[in-house]
């Protein structure tokens, strides 16, 4: 085997290894609502204006108690994401599967169409998970 073929093989092997490790991190996605009997209803990354549910799945226990869901809206004039809303939640540190939805303290509503970057932040506001969702009329 020549050297260039060896390095290509080595690169692909190392790249594949790092990709599989990345899946151990929490994954964020969205649904219309969560039902305790049926699970996620209407999983998507595009919704009409209004409230949606943010889902987070982990391979391991989340290990957090006080978290924040932060919504940043894309500003097409300045070409940056700007803070839109932020909500506080309390979760069980042993959880691996969490849903964040409208409650008395947080409406998790998207009132304007556009692209939003959604974050799950820990107590010191480090990013635990994030994803992008599009809101349409």
C-alpha positions as CSV (number, residue, x, y, z in Angstrom):
1,X,0.0,0.0,0.0
2,X,1.5,3.4,-1.0
3,X,1.7,6.2,1.5
4,X,-1.1,8.4,0.1
5,X,-3.6,5.5,0.2
6,X,-2.5,4.7,3.8
7,X,-3.1,8.3,4.9
8,X,-6.5,8.4,3.2
9,X,-7.5,5.2,5.0
10,X,-6.1,6.6,8.3
11,X,-8.0,9.9,7.8
12,X,-11.3,8.1,7.1
13,X,-10.8,5.8,10.1
14,X,-10.1,8.7,12.5
15,X,-12.9,10.8,11.1
16,X,-15.4,7.9,11.5
17,X,-14.3,7.4,15.1
18,X,-14.8,11.1,16.0
19,X,-18.3,11.1,14.4
20,X,-19.4,8.2,16.5
21,X,-18.2,9.9,19.7
22,X,-20.2,13.0,18.9
23,X,-23.4,11.0,19.1
24,X,-22.9,10.6,22.9
25,X,-23.8,14.3,23.4
26,X,-27.4,15.4,24.1
27,X,-29.4,15.8,20.9
28,X,-32.1,18.5,20.6
29,X,-35.1,18.3,18.3
30,X,-38.6,19.7,18.1
31,X,-42.2,18.6,18.1
32,X,-45.6,20.1,18.2
33,X,-46.3,18.7,21.6
34,X,-45.4,15.8,23.9
35,X,-48.0,13.3,25.0
36,X,-47.2,10.9,27.9
37,X,-49.0,8.0,26.2
38,X,-48.1,8.7,22.5
39,X,-44.7,10.4,22.8
40,X,-43.7,13.2,20.4
41,X,-46.5,14.5,18.2
42,X,-45.4,15.9,14.8
43,X,-41.6,15.9,15.0
44,X,-40.2,18.5,12.6
45,X,-37.8,21.4,12.2
46,X,-40.5,23.7,10.6
47,X,-43.6,24.9,12.4
48,X,-46.3,27.6,12.3
49,X,-46.2,30.5,14.7
50,X,-47.1,29.6,18.3
51,X,-45.8,27.3,21.0
52,X,-43.7,24.2,20.3
53,X,-42.0,21.6,22.5
54,X,-38.2,21.2,22.7
55,X,-37.0,17.7,23.1
56,X,-33.6,16.6,24.4
57,X,-32.3,13.0,24.5
58,X,-29.0,11.9,26.1
59,X,-27.1,8.6,26.2
60,X,-26.2,9.4,29.8
61,X,-27.9,11.2,32.6
62,X,-28.1,14.9,32.0
63,X,-26.6,15.7,35.4
64,X,-28.2,19.1,35.6
65,X,-30.9,20.7,37.8
66,X,-31.4,24.3,36.7
67,X,-31.3,24.9,33.0
68,X,-32.4,27.5,30.5
69,X,-33.9,27.3,27.0
70,X,-32.7,30.3,25.0
71,X,-34.2,31.3,21.7
72,X,-32.1,33.5,19.3
73,X,-33.7,34.8,16.2
74,X,-31.8,35.3,12.9
75,X,-31.6,39.0,12.0
76,X,-31.4,39.1,8.2
77,X,-30.4,42.8,8.2
78,X,-27.4,42.5,10.6
79,X,-26.7,38.8,9.6
80,X,-26.5,37.6,13.2
81,X,-28.6,35.7,15.7
82,X,-30.1,38.0,18.4
83,X,-31.6,37.0,21.8
84,X,-35.4,36.6,21.4
85,X,-36.5,34.9,24.6
86,X,-35.1,32.9,27.5
87,X,-36.8,30.5,29.9
88,X,-35.7,28.8,33.1
89,X,-36.6,25.2,33.9
90,X,-35.8,22.8,36.7
91,X,-35.0,19.2,35.7
92,X,-34.0,16.0,37.4
93,X,-30.3,15.4,37.1
94,X,-30.9,11.6,36.4
95,X,-33.0,12.3,33.3
96,X,-31.9,11.1,29.9
97,X,-35.0,12.2,28.0
98,X,-36.5,15.6,28.6
99,X,-39.2,17.7,27.0
100,X,-39.6,21.5,27.5
101,X,-43.0,22.9,26.8
102,X,-45.3,25.7,27.7
103,X,-46.0,26.1,31.4
104,X,-46.9,28.8,33.9
105,X,-43.5,30.5,33.7
106,X,-42.6,30.0,30.0
107,X,-44.7,30.0,26.9
108,X,-42.0,28.7,24.5
109,X,-43.8,30.6,21.8
110,X,-42.5,31.8,18.5
111,X,-44.6,34.8,17.5
112,X,-42.7,35.9,14.4
113,X,-41.7,33.9,11.3
114,X,-38.0,33.3,10.8
115,X,-35.0,31.0,11.7
116,X,-34.3,30.4,15.4
117,X,-31.3,28.9,17.1
118,X,-32.5,27.1,20.3
119,X,-30.1,26.3,23.1
120,X,-30.2,24.2,26.2
121,X,-27.9,26.0,28.6
122,X,-26.6,24.7,32.0
123,X,-26.6,26.8,35.2
124,X,-23.5,28.8,34.1
125,X,-25.0,29.2,30.6
126,X,-22.7,26.8,28.8
127,X,-24.3,25.2,25.8
128,X,-25.5,21.6,26.5
129,X,-27.4,21.1,23.2
130,X,-28.6,23.3,20.3
131,X,-30.6,23.1,17.1
132,X,-32.2,25.4,14.5
133,X,-35.9,25.6,13.8
134,X,-37.8,27.5,11.2
135,X,-41.1,29.3,12.0
136,X,-43.5,30.1,9.2
137,X,-46.8,32.1,9.0
